[in-house]
Amino acid sequence: MRVLIGAVGLAGHTLPALALARELRARGHGVLFHGFERWRATVEQLEIGFEGGRDRIFASIDESEASLADSVRGMMPSIERFHPDVVVSDGLTLSPALAAEIRGIPRATLLPEVYPFAAPGLPFFSLGLYPPRTAWGAAAWRAAAPLRTRLPSTRWLRQSRRSLDLQRAELGLGPQPDFDRPSGDRLILVATLPQLEYPRRWPADVHVTGPMFFDPRHPAVDLPDGEWPLVVVAPSTVKDPEGRLVRTALEALAPEPLRIVVTTGGATADIDRIPANVLIADWIDYSRVMRQASLVICHGNHGTVARALSEGVPLAVSPAMADDAEHGARVAWAGAGLMIPRPLLAPASLRSVTRRLLTDVRFVQRARAIEGWARENDGPRVAADLVEGHANG
């Protein structure tokens, strides 16, 4: 079959899409990848066709402009040339899905994080709260459901839905019935660990596949010498441009009997003095370094969280944004780490959390149990099976 895959340029969205593309290509299917130009070389190294650019794959749904409709029109020649049997796009990329809808092609959504949509009796997504422990707690969340419309994120969703319906009308499509979940898709792939999902009644078209990893290769790094536990600090430089997490971690942990690896993601690390037990690198190969680590400290980016747990490593999460808080809460709820709310992040709190995570064996036992599940369940393979079945009707 022929599969068109589209993903926005963010690494957290592109890399899982590439993992799925690689698996489908290995099965002999024709794959065409629409993405940002920065990913062209990586895609072509996989012997996968590449087309697109930012304006072709990602456009706003602002009602004052027709950029999304224009983007969809710009994609139609590619649809006509390639003639896909199924179209897969990530949760932020609307153009491929809309183009497929116009042509009546089966389409699927790939969500590279925990399932972000509401369920009765659960906390509103992005608050970073645990699920209720009693029926009374679940009833309270059900009763509070009307208050959800007052959240800033929900107001944005309502405005976006109105804007999207205007764009859909320009393309000759009717309004979508519900903006609170991917509408019109009969297959939704959730590329996360089931251990991070709160118990809920799942829609029939939603499948938790397990994480989908695609690791760009980076030069090997020489880890600090010694036998002390290895701690990996993996911040989001986009969400923390001032490097607060890195500075706090070094102040808290450099004096401890630890080996520390900090990855800056290519950002400048303005550190006055680097202790002997600390390595600072632009990039590290997560699949190699994390499996040697005893702890990962991060903001809560889903890719970092999923990789650490898939290697059996507990986490200390200090969220920088709402989705980070959600992931941090899921890690703590799963018993595989602890969360430090952003206002409480300080050398003393991070030092205390690190010591607890390194000495309480329950955290590593839980992380290793999740690792065992991940090794038995290949996310790209599960997703490819589902995409094949979806394309075949």
HELIX and SHEET records of a PDB file:
HELIX    1   1 ALA A   11  ALA A   26  1                                  16    
HELIX    2   2 GLU A   37  TRP A   39  5                                   3    
HELIX    3   3 ARG A   40  GLN A   45  1                                   6    
HELIX    4   4 ARG A   54  ILE A   57  1                                   4    
HELIX    5   5 SER A   67  PHE A   82  1                                  16    
HELIX    6   6 SER A   95  ARG A  103  1                                   9    
HELIX    7   7 ALA A  135  ALA A  143  1                                   9    
HELIX    8   8 ALA A  145  ARG A  150  5                                   6    
HELIX    9   9 PRO A  152  GLU A  170  1                                  19    
HELIX   10  10 PRO A  194  LEU A  196  5                                   3    
HELIX   11  11 ARG A  244  LEU A  253  1                                  10    
HELIX   12  12 TYR A  286  VAL A  289  1                                   4    
HELIX   13  13 MET A  290  GLN A  292  5                                   3    
HELIX   14  14 HIS A  302  SER A  310  1                                   9    
HELIX   15  15 ALA A  322  TRP A  333  1                                  12    
HELIX   16  16 ARG A  342  LEU A  344  5                                   3    
HELIX   17  17 PRO A  347  THR A  359  1                                  13    
HELIX   18  18 VAL A  361  GLU A  376  1                                  16    
HELIX   19  19 GLY A  379  ALA A  391  1                                  13    
SHEET    1   A 7 GLY A  49  GLY A  52  0                                        
SHEET    2   A 7 GLY A  30  GLY A  35  1                                        
SHEET    3   A 7 ARG A   2  GLY A   6  1                                        
SHEET    4   A 7 VAL A  86  ASP A  90  1                                        
SHEET    5   A 7 ARG A 107  LEU A 111  1                                        
SHEET    6   A 7 LEU A 187  VAL A 190  1                                        
SHEET    7   A 7 VAL A 206  VAL A 208  1                                        
SHEET    1   B 6 VAL A 278  ALA A 281  0                                        
SHEET    2   B 6 ARG A 259  THR A 263  1                                        
SHEET    3   B 6 LEU A 230  ALA A 234  1                                        
SHEET    4   B 6 LEU A 295  CYS A 298  1                                        
SHEET    5   B 6 LEU A 315  VAL A 317  1                                        
SHEET    6   B 6 GLY A 337  MET A 339  1                                        
END                                                                             
